[in-house]
Structure formats: C-alpha cells, structure tokens
Amino acid sequence: MLSASYRVLMIALKNHIIRTGNSQADAAKLLGVTQPRVSDLMRGKINLFGLDALVNMAVAAGLQIELRILEAA
C-alpha cells in the first residue's frame, strides 16, 4: 500500500515537471534537490526516495497533498 503512495507522488512530481517545461536543473532548484535527484525521480527510481523527501518536493513544487486514513475493515 505504501509503495502505491510513493508511486502516486512520483508520478505527480514527474507530470508537474513535464507540464511546466522545466529543465531538470531548474526543477532541482525549485524542489531544493540536486539535478541527479530529479533524474532519479524522472526515471522512476522509487527505491531511492523516502516518503518525506517526496512530500517535501511536492510541497516545494506547489502541489497540494491530501492524506486519508481509514479504519481497517
């Protein structure tokens, strides 16, 4: 389940970078990370990112994150 959250965040960040037309270098500055880190994101290297890092990048990009917690069935 958690990896699905990672994947959704990564896809949202990747789509945001593509949609804005930013280079990886410009995206890195915006997100507060290095260009190789953006490259890893764009290539979908999910195992290199923690949830906190993805959330921080999403917030820096101006994306809104919603979290839903449900009782177990």
JONORVEN-V781574 format. One record per helix or strand of 2 or more residues. SS is the DSSP state (H for helix, E for strand). FROM is the first residue (numbers start at 0). LEN is the number of residues. If there is no record, write none. Layout:
ss=[SS & SS]
from=[FROM & FROM]
len=[LEN & LEN]
This chain:
ss=[H & H & H & H & H]
from=[1 & 23 & 34 & 45 & 50]
len=[19 & 8 & 8 & 3 & 10]
